[in-house]
Amino acid sequence: MHIIWSIWFVLHVIFICTFIAQINCDCSDGKGRCEWIPWKSWNSCSTSCGGGRQSRFRDLCCATDWSYDECINKCGLVDHSREYRDCNNLCYNGGSFWSSRCICQDINYGSCCLSVCPTINQCNNRSCSNPYNTMCKECHEDNLLFKRWNGDAECQRMCAWNNHFCWPGTCGSYGLTKDCKCDHGFLKRLIEDDSAINAGETTCQPNTNPDISTCDMKAIGLNGETKSTTSLNLPAACQNLKDVYGNYQPVRMDFVMVSDFIVSYNSTRPSFIREEHFGITDTTVNVKIKTVQDCV
């Protein structure tokens, strides 16, 4: 019976030590009961940058059949078997580590400040915390040529002096080219181009042609010969012009036209337009030369 009892005791001790990992049953390193075994090495950091955590642990010498909690209580100890510390507090692209995380510069985001916020067209300064919430903090020529719009998610072009004046017309209550409405008698010409500050066009052009009230053409020869298309017996209206014939070689053609061009509008001139001028910018004249033979 004595031999059987001794075997049972050994098995019991092995069972206790196997399932209570933080109790060192043999109390090695010269440690006695209720003494902490030296710390193990620190384990690997949880991240390579942006602030991680690492831990280490130690065993408690307690060569008895007590449980770990019983060892702590009966030895009069505070459970201090594991400790933690911060590690790899590295932030890239000018970011700074504060309160266990990286605080990134405006243009970067991510746990290590390695990612770049998506661009916003014509935005000088942007920020984000992920690729889906980029916000513009300042547009190019902010509130002069471009305005932050749509919750600061974009920079909209404003009506301005740089060929985006939208006048005669109005640009809505926010002064944006996208809201440009031309006055009656004018047609909006819109060329959307935000590649540069002064690119594109938002203008209101007259959509009616001027009236040509009178016109004349003279064919002038080398020796001053002159032939006119007007008739002495009819008004000088263009529809009354007649063909002219001459037996000399013209060296110069003179064209004279008088036009009526009346512009009316209702909009108030915006502050960035000091004055306006409307006029005829180009005229097309078609001349047909006919060869006349067998003339007497």
SULCOR-V502907 format. One line per field, one symbol per residue. ss: DSSP state (2 for helix, 1 for strand, 0 for the rest). phi: phi as a letter, one per 20 degrees, with the letter a starting at -180 (. if undefined). psi: psi as a letter, one per 40 degrees, with the letter a starting at -180 (. if undefined). Layout:
ss=???
phi=???
psi=???
This chain:
ss=02222222222222222220001100000000001100000000000000011111100110000002222222000000011111100000000111001110000110000011000000111110000000111110010001111000011111010001000011000001222011000111111000000000111111000011111111111000011100000000022200000000011111111111000000000000000000000000000000000000
phi=.fffffffffffffffffddfedefelflmedgmdefgffffefffbeamnccccbcbedfbfbefffffffffemdefcebccbfbleecelnfceblmbedefgedbofdmeedfgfcgmdebcbadbfdcfceeaeflgmddccfblmmebdefefbfemcelbfrcdmfdmdffdfceffncdfdccebdfbgdfmbccddgdcefeeecbbccddefenfccdeedfecfefffefcfccbdcefdbddcccccdcddcbdfefffedebccdaeebcdcdddededdlee
psi=ddddddddddddddddddegdehhdefafeiiifihiiiiihiiidieiehaiiiiiiihhggieiidddddddefihhfeiiiiiiffhhifeiihhfeihhiideiiidefdihiiihhfhdhiiieieefhhhdhihfheddihhiffeeihihihaefffefhhaifieefideehhiiheihhhhhhhfdideiahgihiheiiihhdiiihhhhadeeihhieihdeiifideeiiiiiifihheihhhhihihhhhiieihhidehdiihiahdiihhhhhhhhhifi.
